[in-house]
Amino acid sequence: MNKKTAIILICIALFATACKQSNSRERNQIATHESEIVSKNYEKSADYHNVDDKINRIIGQTFRNQRELERVSGWRYTGGSFIDANMSEFAVEHYIDENGNLIIALGKFVYGELERLGIRILDAINVGKLDENEFLQILMCRLNGVSDNEIIAIAVWESDKEFFDKIIRAWRADTEAGKIKEIDTEGVDCENAGFHA
């Protein structure tokens, strides 16, 4: 092998090694970034026992899924729904705590390069315990006859009505502000999905 061929082979080997190290650094940077947006594992401490403390701890945190939030909070996931038109950016989820309180959370999905990484909790509220004839309604409410996906309501169950109009409390999951805001119940009603079934 001549000197010129040896130099070319050395350059190729150095170039391949540099590319491999650069690619490894990029993968590590992505992994580090993804791990930064996933929630911290909280130990249940003495100051983490009431609902408001738990709500304050989860706001701003990102969770991979509902099970992770359940593990951190001790709450049980009971459902949820996308609330934005694209069905990919915002969701309202609801949980029940160990004392039967209903907790509503507004979340925004966090995406990586190729997949959804989790949901960042923007806001959450403690609704308290519902009476036996009350239920939570998300996504199927209207304000003054106009459908509004951001309205969340506690309604009284009346099976003989197409729209539940006895609204106990109502909120707006304000996606622009990232807050759940209580609103006046005047003009709010919610569809009874089983009415025509």
N, C-alpha and C positions, 0 to 999 in steps of 0.2 A: 504494500500500500504506500502510495507516495504522500508527501507532506501536504499537498493541496487537498486530497481526499480525506486525510485525517482531520484537517482543520474544518472541513465542511461537516463531517460526522460529529465533531465536538460542538459546533454551532447548533446543529439540529438537536442534539441531546440537551444542550442548555436551553434552547427555545422551548422544547417540550416540557422540561422541568419547570420553567417559569410559567408556562400556560397552566400547568397542573396546579401550581401553588396559587396562582391568581384565581382560578376557578374554585379552589378550596376556600379561599378567603371570601369570595362572593357568596358561596353557600353558607358559610359561617355567619356572614352579615345578615342574610335573610333569616336564618334560624334565630339569631339574636333578636332581630326586629320582631319576629313572630312571638317569641317568648316574652317580649316586653309588653305586648298587648293582651296577654292572657292574665287572668286574675291571679293575685297572690293567694297563697293558701293561708287562711287565717285560722289561728287556734281559737277555739271558743274560750274566751276569757270572762272574768267576772263582769266587765263593762260591756259585754256583748250579749246580754240576756233579754233585753226588751226589744220590741218590734222597731221602735224609732232608732235605737242604736244600730240595729241590723240594717235598716233602710239607709241610714247615713253611711254605713260602711260599704254598701254595694254600689251606691251612686258613683258613677265615673269609672267603675271597674268593668272589665271585659271578661266574659265567661264563654268557654267553648260551646257549652250547651246548657240546657235546663238542669241536668243532673249535677253539673258542677255548682251551679247556683244553689240548688237544693242542699248539697253537701256543706257549703259554706254557711248558709243561713239556717238550716234546719227546717225550712219550709217544704211543702209538698206542691209540686207543679200541678195545676188543674186545667190549664188550657191557655190558648192565646191565638192571635190572628195578625197577619200582615195588615197594615192600615194604609199603606201608600198605594198609589195607582199602579206602580210597576211591580208590586208585591215582592220587593227585594231589598228595600232600604230600612223601613221602620216596622216595628211590631209592638203590640201590647200583649203582655203575658200576665197571668194571674196565678197566685199562690195562696195556700192556706197555711197559717203558722200552727204551732203546737197548741195554741189556745183557741183555734177556730176563727181567727181574724183573717179577713180577706185582704191581700196585698196586691196592688196593681202596679206593674212596672212598664215604663216606656223604654224601648231599646232601639238602638240603631245598629244594623249589621256592619261588621268590619270584614273587609275582604283583603286577601293576599293577592299574589300574582295570578294564582290559578283557582283558588277556592275561597269559600266563606270560612273565616277563621273563628268567628264568634259573634257575640252580641254585647255591645257596650250599653250599660244601663244609664240612661240619661236622667231619669227621675222615677220615683216610686212613692206610693202613698199607702197608708193603712186605712182601709175603709171601715174596719171593725167587723163585728159579727152581723150576719144577715138574719132576718127573721125567716121563719119557715116558708112563707109565701113570697119571699123576695128572691130575686136572682140578678146576676150580672149579665149585661148585654153589651157586646162589642161588635162593631162593624155594621150592624143592621139598624142603626138609629137614624132619625131624621130631625132636622130643625126647621120648624115651620113648613113641613111637607117636603123638604128637600133632603135627599140622602146625604149623610155626612159621615165618612169613615173615621173621622177623628173623635166622634162622640162616644163616650162610655157612659152607661147608665145603670142604676139599680132600679129595677121595675118590679111592680107587683104582678104576679102571675094571674092571668085571667084567660083561660083556654078558649073562651067563646068570642074573643076579639081578634081581628086581623092585625091590629096594632095595639101594643101595650101603651096606654096613655097615663097610667098612674105611676109617675116617675118619682121616686123618693129622693134621689140625688143624681147629679150628672156632672161630667167633667169633659174637658177637651184635651186630647192627647196632642198638644201643640208641637208638631214636628219642627216647625221653624225655630221656636224658642227652646225646644228640648225639655218641655215641662208639661206636667199634668195639672191643668187649671180647673178648679171647680167653676161651673157655670150655672146660670139660672135654669130651672127645669121647665119654665114656661115655653111652650112650643116644641118640646122634645117628646117624641114618641119612638117606639122601637117595634120592628116587625116581628110578628109571631110566625116563625118559619114553619111551624107545624099546622097552621090554621087551615090550609087547603089540602093537607095530606089525607 
